[in-house]
Amino acid sequence: MSVPTEAEIRDAAQRLGLADENGYYPPGIRNKLAAAVQQAKQDQAAADDPGNWSTAEQLAAFANELAAQGIDRATAVELLLVEAARHVLRSQGLRLAPRKEATP
């Protein structure tokens, strides 16, 4: 991860209320601000990585991409659900919920 620029550090200090009206912050907190900026960049990169998304988020993103290419939204969602169900059946088999016996 790259070292944050001075502009990024000042921006963080201002957003956190640690800088004055000119954007100056106490020099003693520069390293902590830089670490906070780096952590924020890492967190954002992790959030943007589709590999970290839930299955539902990945399917929704794929449906959005299909819709952006001109495929009808309802059709895109239906196709995705059919293919997802097909994959689950092939990879895990049919799993039925246990029947609940009605109590008299």
Legacy VTK file of the C-alpha trace (Angstrom):
# vtk DataFile Version 3.0
C-alpha trace
ASCII
DATASET POLYDATA
POINTS 104 float
0.000 0.000 0.000
1.369 3.411 -0.928
2.162 6.125 1.573
-0.674 8.677 1.775
-0.014 12.077 0.270
0.040 15.204 2.390
-3.233 16.254 0.759
-4.868 12.969 1.801
-3.586 13.354 5.357
-4.855 16.951 5.577
-8.206 15.905 4.152
-8.489 13.175 6.784
-7.531 15.620 9.540
-10.214 18.040 8.372
-12.887 15.335 8.115
-12.005 14.187 11.634
-12.090 17.735 12.973
-8.393 17.676 13.877
-7.249 20.429 11.502
-7.657 24.177 11.793
-9.387 26.365 9.200
-6.197 26.380 7.090
-5.924 22.592 7.062
-3.039 22.434 9.528
-3.003 19.677 12.118
-0.711 18.982 15.099
2.494 17.399 13.744
2.455 14.787 16.501
-0.590 13.054 15.006
0.700 12.831 11.422
1.671 9.146 11.687
-1.701 8.229 13.170
-3.507 10.149 10.437
-1.395 8.450 7.765
-2.191 5.047 9.270
-5.903 5.911 9.323
-5.793 6.929 5.653
-4.009 3.692 4.727
-6.518 1.624 6.702
-9.422 3.419 5.024
-7.909 2.641 1.605
-7.501 -1.034 2.538
-11.060 -1.226 3.864
-12.422 0.356 0.684
-10.397 -2.011 -1.504
-11.755 -4.992 0.434
-15.320 -3.693 0.115
-14.859 -3.213 -3.638
-13.483 -6.742 -4.168
-16.305 -8.964 -5.499
-14.598 -11.951 -3.864
-15.623 -10.523 -0.488
-19.257 -9.993 -1.459
-22.073 -12.274 -0.395
-23.621 -14.541 -3.005
-26.686 -12.294 -3.127
-24.511 -9.214 -3.698
-22.605 -10.963 -6.494
-25.817 -12.112 -8.190
-27.329 -8.630 -7.882
-24.212 -7.065 -9.401
-24.325 -9.564 -12.254
-28.026 -8.839 -12.833
-27.220 -5.118 -12.910
-24.473 -5.721 -15.472
-26.851 -7.727 -17.662
-29.512 -5.029 -17.387
-26.915 -2.391 -18.309
-26.254 -4.372 -21.488
-29.918 -4.109 -22.445
-31.285 -7.384 -21.103
-34.679 -6.995 -19.449
-34.175 -6.839 -15.666
-36.839 -9.450 -14.860
-35.411 -11.801 -17.481
-31.873 -11.319 -16.147
-32.963 -12.087 -12.580
-34.924 -15.149 -13.695
-31.981 -16.500 -15.699
-29.607 -15.972 -12.778
-31.906 -17.732 -10.321
-32.398 -20.681 -12.670
-28.649 -21.074 -13.178
-27.927 -20.650 -9.463
-30.530 -23.307 -8.605
-29.084 -25.639 -11.249
-25.593 -25.199 -9.801
-26.770 -25.826 -6.224
-28.625 -28.987 -7.267
-25.592 -30.314 -9.147
-23.067 -29.467 -6.450
-25.081 -30.235 -3.310
-28.029 -32.306 -4.408
-31.586 -31.771 -3.314
-31.853 -31.010 0.384
-35.352 -31.040 1.743
-36.265 -29.407 5.013
-37.308 -31.927 7.650
-41.049 -32.287 7.880
-42.634 -30.910 10.970
-45.255 -33.235 12.337
-48.484 -31.586 13.262
-49.232 -32.100 16.913
-52.812 -33.082 17.728
LINES 1 105
104 0 1 2 3 4 5 6 7 8 9 10 11 12 13 14 15 16 17 18 19 20 21 22 23 24 25 26 27 28 29 30 31 32 33 34 35 36 37 38 39 40 41 42 43 44 45 46 47 48 49 50 51 52 53 54 55 56 57 58 59 60 61 62 63 64 65 66 67 68 69 70 71 72 73 74 75 76 77 78 79 80 81 82 83 84 85 86 87 88 89 90 91 92 93 94 95 96 97 98 99 100 101 102 103
